[in-house]
Amino acid sequence: MQDYRNLMVWQRARSLSVAVHEATRSIPRGDAPGLRSQLRRAAMSISATIAEGAGRDSRKDFARFISMAIGSASEVEHHLTQSDDLGVLDRVIARQLIDRVVEVRRMLYGLRRTLLAKGDE
């Protein structure tokens, strides 16, 4: 359908993924087993799902992938909140990342709304 690299939401999601990866380096491997890797995978999934959806043949199908990316963003927010609750991630960093993921999710909602409003052209 379109080049995903031109989508601002993909660019922000990609940047978020890098920031999450960097922030989670401080989580000791023994603390909250699996949380670090799950958080990284979920963060990477947002931009990857946008990219995959952009290659689909229809706006409706692209919108379906955007819905999946929204789910991944919610998962990332949950894991960041949990990391803060457990004290395995610095509170300030966790809050900053949560703000960024909320922004990405809002952008995804807007993109999905636009895709569904235009229909298949």
N, C-alpha and C positions, 0 to 999 in steps of 0.2 A: 504494500500500500504506500508506504513512505519511508524515508530514511530516518530511523529512530534517533540517530545522532543529532538531528536538528531539533529534537523535542527538548524543551527546557526541563520538563519533568524528568526525562531520562538523565540529563546532565546532573540535575540535583540528586537524583537517586544514586547515580554512580559515585558522586562526591560523598554522599552519606555513607555508602558502603565502605569507602576507603577510610572515612573517619571512624566508623564502628570498628573496623579491623585494627586501626591504630590504638583506639581506646581500650580494646579488649586484650591487648598485649599485657596489660598490667594485672589481668585476672590470673591468679595462680592456678595452675592446671588442676590442683587437688581440690580447689574450692568450687562448689556448685558444679559437680561433674556434668559435662555436656552443655552447660549454659553458654560457655564461650563459643564453641563450634556452632551451636544452634543459632545463636545470635548472628554470627558471621554469615551463615548460610541463608538465613532469612533476609538479611540486609542485601546480600548479593542477588537474591531472588527477585527483589523489586525491579531493579534495572534490567535484569535478564528477561523477565516476563514482559516488560514493556517492549524490549527489542524483539522478542518472539512474536508478540501480538502485532507489531507494526508490519511484519512480513505477511500477515494474513490477507486473504482476498477480499474480505468485506469489512465494512465499518462495524457491523454487528459482532463479527468474530473478534475484531480488534478490541471492542468494548468488553467482551467476555474476558480477554486476557488482562485488561486494565482492572477488572473486578478482582482477578486473582492477585494482581500486584497490590491492590488495596488491602486484601487479606494479609499479604506478607508484611505490609507496612504496619498493620495492627499487631501482628506477631512481634515485630521488632520493638514496637512501643511497649508491649507487655514484657518482653525480655529485659529491656532497659530498666523498666520500673522494678522488675524483680531483682535485677543486679543492684539497683540502689537500695532496695529493701534489705537485701542480704549483706550489703556493705562491701561488695566485691568490686564495685566501680565507684570512683569518686562522684559524689553527689552533684557537684557543679557540672562535671562532664556529662553525667547521665541526663541531667535536665536539659543541657544544651542539645544533646543528641535527640532527646524526646521532642523538643521544639522543632528540630529539623525534620524528623519523621512525620510529625503532624502537618508541617507545611507541604511535604511531598504528598501525603495522603489527600490533602485538600486539592492539590493540583490534579491528582489522579481522578478525584470525583468530578472536577470540572471538565477534564478531557473526556471522561466517560459520558458525561451529560451531552457534550458537544457531538461526540460520535453517534450517540443514539438519536439526537435531535435531527441530524442531517440525513439519517437513513443511509441506504446503499445507493450511492450515486455512481 
